[in-house]
Amino acid sequence: MIDTNTLIIISEIIGWIYFVLWSASFYFQLILNEDRHSVRGLSFDYTVYNITGFTAYSIYTICGY
């Protein structure tokens, strides 16, 4: 049987990894746009949905914590 504290630590590690990777996903598009000097290929809807989802998930997580 796994100790409750161990599960909490594993959950927090996975949560932080998820947060860092999701946050990093925004930067690759910014770097690509800077290299091309264009925003061609960037979906405005995707950007808005992603930021809205990130904000909503952050609020949900903070309130639940």
PDB file of N, CA, C and O in Angstrom:
ATOM      1  N   MET A   1       0.855  -1.189   0.000  1.00  0.00           N
ATOM      2  CA  MET A   1       0.000   0.000   0.000  1.00  0.00           C
ATOM      3  C   MET A   1       0.893   1.241   0.000  1.00  0.00           C
ATOM      4  O   MET A   1       1.884   1.311   0.727  1.00  0.00           O
ATOM      5  N   ILE A   2       0.529   2.195  -0.813  1.00  0.00           N
ATOM      6  CA  ILE A   2       1.298   3.431  -0.917  1.00  0.00           C
ATOM      7  C   ILE A   2       0.794   4.428   0.130  1.00  0.00           C
ATOM      8  O   ILE A   2      -0.411   4.584   0.329  1.00  0.00           O
ATOM      9  N   ASP A   3       1.717   5.081   0.776  1.00  0.00           N
ATOM     10  CA  ASP A   3       1.407   6.079   1.799  1.00  0.00           C
ATOM     11  C   ASP A   3       0.714   7.284   1.169  1.00  0.00           C
ATOM     12  O   ASP A   3       1.009   7.640   0.028  1.00  0.00           O
ATOM     13  N   THR A   4      -0.197   7.908   1.896  1.00  0.00           N
ATOM     14  CA  THR A   4      -0.931   9.070   1.399  1.00  0.00           C
ATOM     15  C   THR A   4       0.004  10.226   1.062  1.00  0.00           C
ATOM     16  O   THR A   4      -0.195  10.907   0.057  1.00  0.00           O
ATOM     17  N   ASN A   5       1.009  10.452   1.880  1.00  0.00           N
ATOM     18  CA  ASN A   5       1.964  11.537   1.613  1.00  0.00           C
ATOM     19  C   ASN A   5       2.719  11.298   0.317  1.00  0.00           C
ATOM     20  O   ASN A   5       3.022  12.243  -0.412  1.00  0.00           O
ATOM     21  N   THR A   6       3.022  10.048   0.028  1.00  0.00           N
ATOM     22  CA  THR A   6       3.709   9.714  -1.223  1.00  0.00           C
ATOM     23  C   THR A   6       2.823  10.048  -2.416  1.00  0.00           C
ATOM     24  O   THR A   6       3.297  10.602  -3.408  1.00  0.00           O
ATOM     25  N   LEU A   7       1.542   9.716  -2.324  1.00  0.00           N
ATOM     26  CA  LEU A   7       0.607  10.029  -3.409  1.00  0.00           C
ATOM     27  C   LEU A   7       0.471  11.541  -3.608  1.00  0.00           C
ATOM     28  O   LEU A   7       0.375  12.014  -4.740  1.00  0.00           O
ATOM     29  N   ILE A   8       0.463  12.284  -2.522  1.00  0.00           N
ATOM     30  CA  ILE A   8       0.373  13.744  -2.615  1.00  0.00           C
ATOM     31  C   ILE A   8       1.605  14.306  -3.310  1.00  0.00           C
ATOM     32  O   ILE A   8       1.489  15.179  -4.170  1.00  0.00           O
ATOM     33  N   ILE A   9       2.769  13.817  -2.948  1.00  0.00           N
ATOM     34  CA  ILE A   9       4.015  14.287  -3.568  1.00  0.00           C
ATOM     35  C   ILE A   9       4.040  13.938  -5.050  1.00  0.00           C
ATOM     36  O   ILE A   9       4.411  14.775  -5.872  1.00  0.00           O
ATOM     37  N   ILE A  10       3.651  12.716  -5.404  1.00  0.00           N
ATOM     38  CA  ILE A  10       3.609  12.306  -6.818  1.00  0.00           C
ATOM     39  C   ILE A  10       2.628  13.175  -7.594  1.00  0.00           C
ATOM     40  O   ILE A  10       2.913  13.594  -8.715  1.00  0.00           O
ATOM     41  N   SER A  11       1.478  13.442  -6.997  1.00  0.00           N
ATOM     42  CA  SER A  11       0.469  14.278  -7.641  1.00  0.00           C
ATOM     43  C   SER A  11       0.982  15.699  -7.870  1.00  0.00           C
ATOM     44  O   SER A  11       0.743  16.284  -8.926  1.00  0.00           O
ATOM     45  N   GLU A  12       1.679  16.248  -6.892  1.00  0.00           N
ATOM     46  CA  GLU A  12       2.220  17.602  -7.043  1.00  0.00           C
ATOM     47  C   GLU A  12       3.314  17.651  -8.099  1.00  0.00           C
ATOM     48  O   GLU A  12       3.393  18.614  -8.862  1.00  0.00           O
ATOM     49  N   ILE A  13       4.153  16.635  -8.153  1.00  0.00           N
ATOM     50  CA  ILE A  13       5.210  16.595  -9.171  1.00  0.00           C
ATOM     51  C   ILE A  13       4.607  16.523 -10.559  1.00  0.00           C
ATOM     52  O   ILE A  13       5.033  17.254 -11.453  1.00  0.00           O
ATOM     53  N   ILE A  14       3.621  15.654 -10.760  1.00  0.00           N
ATOM     54  CA  ILE A  14       2.962  15.539 -12.064  1.00  0.00           C
ATOM     55  C   ILE A  14       2.259  16.840 -12.420  1.00  0.00           C
ATOM     56  O   ILE A  14       2.294  17.269 -13.573  1.00  0.00           O
ATOM     57  N   GLY A  15       1.624  17.467 -11.444  1.00  0.00           N
ATOM     58  CA  GLY A  15       0.940  18.745 -11.693  1.00  0.00           C
ATOM     59  C   GLY A  15       1.901  19.839 -12.130  1.00  0.00           C
ATOM     60  O   GLY A  15       1.595  20.598 -13.050  1.00  0.00           O
ATOM     61  N   TRP A  16       3.057  19.932 -11.487  1.00  0.00           N
ATOM     62  CA  TRP A  16       4.039  20.956 -11.855  1.00  0.00           C
ATOM     63  C   TRP A  16       4.648  20.669 -13.232  1.00  0.00           C
ATOM     64  O   TRP A  16       4.888  21.590 -14.013  1.00  0.00           O
ATOM     65  N   ILE A  17       4.893  19.399 -13.521  1.00  0.00           N
ATOM     66  CA  ILE A  17       5.404  19.053 -14.854  1.00  0.00           C
ATOM     67  C   ILE A  17       4.388  19.451 -15.917  1.00  0.00           C
ATOM     68  O   ILE A  17       4.755  20.026 -16.942  1.00  0.00           O
ATOM     69  N   TYR A  18       3.119  19.150 -15.683  1.00  0.00           N
ATOM     70  CA  TYR A  18       2.049  19.519 -16.610  1.00  0.00           C
ATOM     71  C   TYR A  18       2.002  21.032 -16.795  1.00  0.00           C
ATOM     72  O   TYR A  18       1.905  21.515 -17.923  1.00  0.00           O
ATOM     73  N   PHE A  19       2.069  21.770 -15.713  1.00  0.00           N
ATOM     74  CA  PHE A  19       2.015  23.226 -15.767  1.00  0.00           C
ATOM     75  C   PHE A  19       3.185  23.798 -16.576  1.00  0.00           C
ATOM     76  O   PHE A  19       2.986  24.676 -17.415  1.00  0.00           O
ATOM     77  N   VAL A  20       4.387  23.311 -16.331  1.00  0.00           N
ATOM     78  CA  VAL A  20       5.575  23.816 -17.020  1.00  0.00           C
ATOM     79  C   VAL A  20       5.512  23.501 -18.511  1.00  0.00           C
ATOM     80  O   VAL A  20       5.810  24.360 -19.341  1.00  0.00           O
ATOM     81  N   LEU A  21       5.123  22.268 -18.857  1.00  0.00           N
ATOM     82  CA  LEU A  21       5.051  21.895 -20.272  1.00  0.00           C
ATOM     83  C   LEU A  21       3.963  22.665 -21.010  1.00  0.00           C
ATOM     84  O   LEU A  21       4.162  23.070 -22.155  1.00  0.00           O
ATOM     85  N   TRP A  22       2.813  22.871 -20.368  1.00  0.00           N
ATOM     86  CA  TRP A  22       1.739  23.616 -21.013  1.00  0.00           C
ATOM     87  C   TRP A  22       2.157  25.076 -21.207  1.00  0.00           C
ATOM     88  O   TRP A  22       1.889  25.668 -22.252  1.00  0.00           O
ATOM     89  N   SER A  23       2.807  25.646 -20.206  1.00  0.00           N
ATOM     90  CA  SER A  23       3.281  27.023 -20.320  1.00  0.00           C
ATOM     91  C   SER A  23       4.340  27.146 -21.412  1.00  0.00           C
ATOM     92  O   SER A  23       4.335  28.114 -22.172  1.00  0.00           O
ATOM     93  N   ALA A  24       5.244  26.176 -21.496  1.00  0.00           N
ATOM     94  CA  ALA A  24       6.300  26.203 -22.510  1.00  0.00           C
ATOM     95  C   ALA A  24       5.734  26.079 -23.916  1.00  0.00           C
ATOM     96  O   ALA A  24       6.346  26.557 -24.871  1.00  0.00           O
ATOM     97  N   SER A  25       4.577  25.448 -24.056  1.00  0.00           N
ATOM     98  CA  SER A  25       4.003  25.262 -25.388  1.00  0.00           C
ATOM     99  C   SER A  25       3.673  26.590 -26.066  1.00  0.00           C
ATOM    100  O   SER A  25       3.615  26.653 -27.294  1.00  0.00           O
ATOM    101  N   PHE A  26       3.459  27.637 -25.298  1.00  0.00           N
ATOM    102  CA  PHE A  26       3.175  28.953 -25.884  1.00  0.00           C
ATOM    103  C   PHE A  26       4.418  29.549 -26.542  1.00  0.00           C
ATOM    104  O   PHE A  26       4.307  30.251 -27.546  1.00  0.00           O
ATOM    105  N   TYR A  27       5.584  29.279 -25.992  1.00  0.00           N
ATOM    106  CA  TYR A  27       6.808  29.936 -26.444  1.00  0.00           C
ATOM    107  C   TYR A  27       7.288  29.445 -27.807  1.00  0.00           C
ATOM    108  O   TYR A  27       7.901  30.210 -28.552  1.00  0.00           O
ATOM    109  N   PHE A  28       7.024  28.195 -28.143  1.00  0.00           N
ATOM    110  CA  PHE A  28       7.474  27.683 -29.434  1.00  0.00           C
ATOM    111  C   PHE A  28       6.819  28.430 -30.589  1.00  0.00           C
ATOM    112  O   PHE A  28       7.473  28.712 -31.593  1.00  0.00           O
ATOM    113  N   GLN A  29       5.544  28.750 -30.457  1.00  0.00           N
ATOM    114  CA  GLN A  29       4.861  29.511 -31.504  1.00  0.00           C
ATOM    115  C   GLN A  29       5.411  30.927 -31.577  1.00  0.00           C
ATOM    116  O   GLN A  29       5.578  31.466 -32.671  1.00  0.00           O
ATOM    117  N   LEU A  30       5.692  31.532 -30.444  1.00  0.00           N
ATOM    118  CA  LEU A  30       6.272  32.876 -30.442  1.00  0.00           C
ATOM    119  C   LEU A  30       7.640  32.896 -31.129  1.00  0.00           C
ATOM    120  O   LEU A  30       7.937  33.808 -31.900  1.00  0.00           O
ATOM    121  N   ILE A  31       8.457  31.905 -30.853  1.00  0.00           N
ATOM    122  CA  ILE A  31       9.787  31.830 -31.481  1.00  0.00           C
ATOM    123  C   ILE A  31       9.650  31.635 -32.981  1.00  0.00           C
ATOM    124  O   ILE A  31      10.364  32.269 -33.757  1.00  0.00           O
ATOM    125  N   LEU A  32       8.736  30.762 -33.397  1.00  0.00           N
ATOM    126  CA  LEU A  32       8.518  30.530 -34.830  1.00  0.00           C
ATOM    127  C   LEU A  32       8.034  31.795 -35.518  1.00  0.00           C
ATOM    128  O   LEU A  32       8.494  32.113 -36.614  1.00  0.00           O
ATOM    129  N   ASN A  33       7.117  32.519 -34.897  1.00  0.00           N
ATOM    130  CA  ASN A  33       6.622  33.765 -35.478  1.00  0.00           C
ATOM    131  C   ASN A  33       7.734  34.810 -35.582  1.00  0.00           C
ATOM    132  O   ASN A  33       7.801  35.554 -36.560  1.00  0.00           O
ATOM    133  N   GLU A  34       8.591  34.864 -34.586  1.00  0.00           N
ATOM    134  CA  GLU A  34       9.695  35.823 -34.612  1.00  0.00           C
ATOM    135  C   GLU A  34      10.676  35.480 -35.728  1.00  0.00           C
ATOM    136  O   GLU A  34      11.166  36.370 -36.423  1.00  0.00           O
ATOM    137  N   ASP A  35      10.962  34.198 -35.899  1.00  0.00           N
ATOM    138  CA  ASP A  35      11.882  33.790 -36.968  1.00  0.00           C
ATOM    139  C   ASP A  35      11.322  34.109 -38.352  1.00  0.00           C
ATOM    140  O   ASP A  35      12.066  34.515 -39.245  1.00  0.00           O
ATOM    141  N   ARG A  36      10.007  33.926 -38.536  1.00  0.00           N
ATOM    142  CA  ARG A  36       9.372  34.185 -39.839  1.00  0.00           C
ATOM    143  C   ARG A  36       9.007  35.655 -40.029  1.00  0.00           C
ATOM    144  O   ARG A  36       8.736  36.090 -41.148  1.00  0.00           O
ATOM    145  N   HIS A  37       9.002  36.415 -38.940  1.00  0.00           N
ATOM    146  CA  HIS A  37       8.531  37.815 -38.970  1.00  0.00           C
ATOM    147  C   HIS A  37       7.112  37.883 -39.506  1.00  0.00           C
ATOM    148  O   HIS A  37       6.753  38.800 -40.244  1.00  0.00           O
ATOM    149  N   SER A  38       6.314  36.899 -39.123  1.00  0.00           N
ATOM    150  CA  SER A  38       4.939  36.808 -39.596  1.00  0.00           C
ATOM    151  C   SER A  38       4.140  35.970 -38.607  1.00  0.00           C
ATOM    152  O   SER A  38       4.691  35.131 -37.894  1.00  0.00           O
ATOM    153  N   VAL A  39       2.842  36.209 -38.577  1.00  0.00           N
ATOM    154  CA  VAL A  39       1.960  35.382 -37.762  1.00  0.00           C
ATOM    155  C   VAL A  39       1.117  34.462 -38.641  1.00  0.00           C
ATOM    156  O   VAL A  39       0.090  33.940 -38.207  1.00  0.00           O
ATOM    157  N   ARG A  40       1.563  34.272 -39.880  1.00  0.00           N
ATOM    158  CA  ARG A  40       0.866  33.366 -40.784  1.00  0.00           C
ATOM    159  C   ARG A  40       0.919  31.956 -40.186  1.00  0.00           C
ATOM    160  O   ARG A  40       1.983  31.490 -39.779  1.00  0.00           O
ATOM    161  N   GLY A  41      -0.208  31.298 -40.136  1.00  0.00           N
ATOM    162  CA  GLY A  41      -0.272  29.972 -39.558  1.00  0.00           C
ATOM    163  C   GLY A  41      -0.693  29.972 -38.099  1.00  0.00           C
ATOM    164  O   GLY A  41      -0.933  28.910 -37.526  1.00  0.00           O
ATOM    165  N   LEU A  42      -0.788  31.142 -37.493  1.00  0.00           N
ATOM    166  CA  LEU A  42      -1.223  31.236 -36.102  1.00  0.00           C
ATOM    167  C   LEU A  42      -2.737  31.390 -36.071  1.00  0.00           C
ATOM    168  O   LEU A  42      -3.286  32.320 -36.661  1.00  0.00           O
ATOM    169  N   SER A  43      -3.400  30.487 -35.390  1.00  0.00           N
ATOM    170  CA  SER A  43      -4.852  30.547 -35.271  1.00  0.00           C
ATOM    171  C   SER A  43      -5.221  31.422 -34.073  1.00  0.00           C
ATOM    172  O   SER A  43      -4.875  31.114 -32.932  1.00  0.00           O
ATOM    173  N   PHE A  44      -5.921  32.505 -34.351  1.00  0.00           N
ATOM    174  CA  PHE A  44      -6.350  33.399 -33.279  1.00  0.00           C
ATOM    175  C   PHE A  44      -7.304  32.680 -32.331  1.00  0.00           C
ATOM    176  O   PHE A  44      -7.218  32.851 -31.115  1.00  0.00           O
ATOM    177  N   ASP A  45      -8.218  31.873 -32.886  1.00  0.00           N
ATOM    178  CA  ASP A  45      -9.169  31.142 -32.045  1.00  0.00           C
ATOM    179  C   ASP A  45      -8.452  30.186 -31.093  1.00  0.00           C
ATOM    180  O   ASP A  45      -8.798  30.100 -29.915  1.00  0.00           O
ATOM    181  N   TYR A  46      -7.456  29.472 -31.607  1.00  0.00           N
ATOM    182  CA  TYR A  46      -6.702  28.548 -30.766  1.00  0.00           C
ATOM    183  C   TYR A  46      -6.027  29.297 -29.628  1.00  0.00           C
ATOM    184  O   TYR A  46      -6.041  28.837 -28.487  1.00  0.00           O
ATOM    185  N   THR A  47      -5.443  30.437 -29.927  1.00  0.00           N
ATOM    186  CA  THR A  47      -4.760  31.227 -28.907  1.00  0.00           C
ATOM    187  C   THR A  47      -5.741  31.681 -27.829  1.00  0.00           C
ATOM    188  O   THR A  47      -5.449  31.570 -26.639  1.00  0.00           O
ATOM    189  N   VAL A  48      -6.883  32.183 -28.232  1.00  0.00           N
ATOM    190  CA  VAL A  48      -7.891  32.646 -27.267  1.00  0.00           C
ATOM    191  C   VAL A  48      -8.413  31.482 -26.434  1.00  0.00           C
ATOM    192  O   VAL A  48      -8.535  31.599 -25.215  1.00  0.00           O
ATOM    193  N   TYR A  49      -8.723  30.355 -27.084  1.00  0.00           N
ATOM    194  CA  TYR A  49      -9.224  29.186 -26.354  1.00  0.00           C
ATOM    195  C   TYR A  49      -8.181  28.653 -25.381  1.00  0.00           C
ATOM    196  O   TYR A  49      -8.515  28.260 -24.264  1.00  0.00           O
ATOM    197  N   ASN A  50      -6.944  28.639 -25.793  1.00  0.00           N
ATOM    198  CA  ASN A  50      -5.886  28.118 -24.940  1.00  0.00           C
ATOM    199  C   ASN A  50      -5.674  29.014 -23.722  1.00  0.00           C
ATOM    200  O   ASN A  50      -5.540  28.516 -22.604  1.00  0.00           O
ATOM    201  N   ILE A  51      -5.641  30.308 -23.923  1.00  0.00           N
ATOM    202  CA  ILE A  51      -5.472  31.240 -22.805  1.00  0.00           C
ATOM    203  C   ILE A  51      -6.680  31.195 -21.872  1.00  0.00           C
ATOM    204  O   ILE A  51      -6.526  31.227 -20.651  1.00  0.00           O
ATOM    205  N   THR A  52      -7.882  31.121 -22.444  1.00  0.00           N
ATOM    206  CA  THR A  52      -9.099  31.027 -21.633  1.00  0.00           C
ATOM    207  C   THR A  52      -9.098  29.735 -20.817  1.00  0.00           C
ATOM    208  O   THR A  52      -9.424  29.749 -19.630  1.00  0.00           O
ATOM    209  N   GLY A  53      -8.737  28.632 -21.443  1.00  0.00           N
ATOM    210  CA  GLY A  53      -8.677  27.359 -20.746  1.00  0.00           C
ATOM    211  C   GLY A  53      -7.625  27.364 -19.653  1.00  0.00           C
ATOM    212  O   GLY A  53      -7.856  26.842 -18.562  1.00  0.00           O
ATOM    213  N   PHE A  54      -6.471  27.950 -19.940  1.00  0.00           N
ATOM    214  CA  PHE A  54      -5.387  28.040 -18.960  1.00  0.00           C
ATOM    215  C   PHE A  54      -5.829  28.869 -17.757  1.00  0.00           C
ATOM    216  O   PHE A  54      -5.565  28.496 -16.614  1.00  0.00           O
ATOM    217  N   THR A  55      -6.493  29.979 -18.009  1.00  0.00           N
ATOM    218  CA  THR A  55      -6.977  30.842 -16.925  1.00  0.00           C
ATOM    219  C   THR A  55      -8.039  30.129 -16.089  1.00  0.00           C
ATOM    220  O   THR A  55      -7.988  30.152 -14.859  1.00  0.00           O
ATOM    221  N   ALA A  56      -9.002  29.497 -16.765  1.00  0.00           N
ATOM    222  CA  ALA A  56     -10.067  28.793 -16.052  1.00  0.00           C
ATOM    223  C   ALA A  56      -9.504  27.637 -15.217  1.00  0.00           C
ATOM    224  O   ALA A  56      -9.912  27.432 -14.073  1.00  0.00           O
ATOM    225  N   TYR A  57      -8.570  26.891 -15.796  1.00  0.00           N
ATOM    226  CA  TYR A  57      -7.972  25.779 -15.064  1.00  0.00           C
ATOM    227  C   TYR A  57      -7.161  26.273 -13.873  1.00  0.00           C
ATOM    228  O   TYR A  57      -7.162  25.641 -12.817  1.00  0.00           O
ATOM    229  N   SER A  58      -6.470  27.395 -14.037  1.00  0.00           N
ATOM    230  CA  SER A  58      -5.699  27.960 -12.927  1.00  0.00           C
ATOM    231  C   SER A  58      -6.613  28.397 -11.792  1.00  0.00           C
ATOM    232  O   SER A  58      -6.318  28.137 -10.626  1.00  0.00           O
ATOM    233  N   ILE A  59      -7.715  29.055 -12.118  1.00  0.00           N
ATOM    234  CA  ILE A  59      -8.669  29.493 -11.100  1.00  0.00           C
ATOM    235  C   ILE A  59      -9.256  28.275 -10.377  1.00  0.00           C
ATOM    236  O   ILE A  59      -9.376  28.268  -9.152  1.00  0.00           O
ATOM    237  N   TYR A  60      -9.620  27.248 -11.152  1.00  0.00           N
ATOM    238  CA  TYR A  60     -10.180  26.033 -10.589  1.00  0.00           C
ATOM    239  C   TYR A  60      -9.194  25.367  -9.631  1.00  0.00           C
ATOM    240  O   TYR A  60      -9.568  24.928  -8.544  1.00  0.00           O
ATOM    241  N   THR A  61      -7.938  25.301 -10.048  1.00  0.00           N
ATOM    242  CA  THR A  61      -6.912  24.665  -9.225  1.00  0.00           C
ATOM    243  C   THR A  61      -6.642  25.454  -7.956  1.00  0.00           C
ATOM    244  O   THR A  61      -6.497  24.874  -6.880  1.00  0.00           O
ATOM    245  N   ILE A  62      -6.576  26.778  -8.076  1.00  0.00           N
ATOM    246  CA  ILE A  62      -6.324  27.615  -6.896  1.00  0.00           C
ATOM    247  C   ILE A  62      -7.478  27.505  -5.899  1.00  0.00           C
ATOM    248  O   ILE A  62      -7.255  27.398  -4.693  1.00  0.00           O
ATOM    249  N   CYS A  63      -8.702  27.533  -6.403  1.00  0.00           N
ATOM    250  CA  CYS A  63      -9.867  27.427  -5.498  1.00  0.00           C
ATOM    251  C   CYS A  63      -9.965  26.046  -4.865  1.00  0.00           C
ATOM    252  O   CYS A  63     -10.401  25.918  -3.721  1.00  0.00           O
ATOM    253  N   GLY A  64      -9.559  25.008  -5.604  1.00  0.00           N
ATOM    254  CA  GLY A  64      -9.633  23.646  -5.088  1.00  0.00           C
ATOM    255  C   GLY A  64      -8.497  23.320  -4.143  1.00  0.00           C
ATOM    256  O   GLY A  64      -8.608  22.406  -3.325  1.00  0.00           O
ATOM    257  N   TYR A  65      -7.401  24.062  -4.249  1.00  0.00           N
ATOM    258  CA  TYR A  65      -6.248  23.767  -3.413  1.00  0.00           C
ATOM    259  C   TYR A  65      -6.498  24.282  -2.021  1.00  0.00           C
ATOM    260  O   TYR A  65      -5.644  24.137  -1.146  1.00  0.00           O
TER     261      TYR A  65
END
